[in-house]
């Protein structure tokens, strides 16, 4: 879904496209810095270096901006998932499988600071359909990977494991230096602690 579907007025030229991109980029950074609820339309206009009137030409309210940001993230995230799924990940050991997905995810998050806000707060931001879709997409992706890797996993335990992984992914630091981290996964992966390489 294009973020243009959430705009009040469609950009008619490259300059308009650039302004919308600046608005969405600014909003994503602000959502990450101070939170969705604390961010105002004035904050977004100031960070995007655009006038308040110009902002309202494209977006009627903050929810419309957030929907457009989340929708753009969703489209881009799907591209990352498609690239990851092109590899034969099912042949890797589980911890190696997880690590193979971490680097592209970290790169994705570092370039889109607001992504984790939608992933982490999706259940609270129920008014944002794109945020819900983003969370479900990530959840289904991890669940599918687990099912591919271990098709005999009990369904409920696999869903629990997928939820834990997505919650962990939503909390990965956006800093340039990442320490090795451990997460506990339930019976679906043998109640083992997986060391995830993030350096």
Secondary structure, 3 states (H helix, E strand, C coil): CCHHHHCCCCCCCHHHHHHHHHHHHHHHHHHHHHCCCCCCHHHHHHHCCCCHHHHHHHCCCHHHHHHHHHHHHHHHHHHHHHHHHCCCHHHCCHHHHHHHHHHHHHHHHHHCCCHHHHHHCCCCCCCCHHHHHHHHHHHHHHHHHHHHHCCCCCHHHHHHHHHHHHHHHCCCCCCCCCCCEEEECCHHHCCCEEEECCC
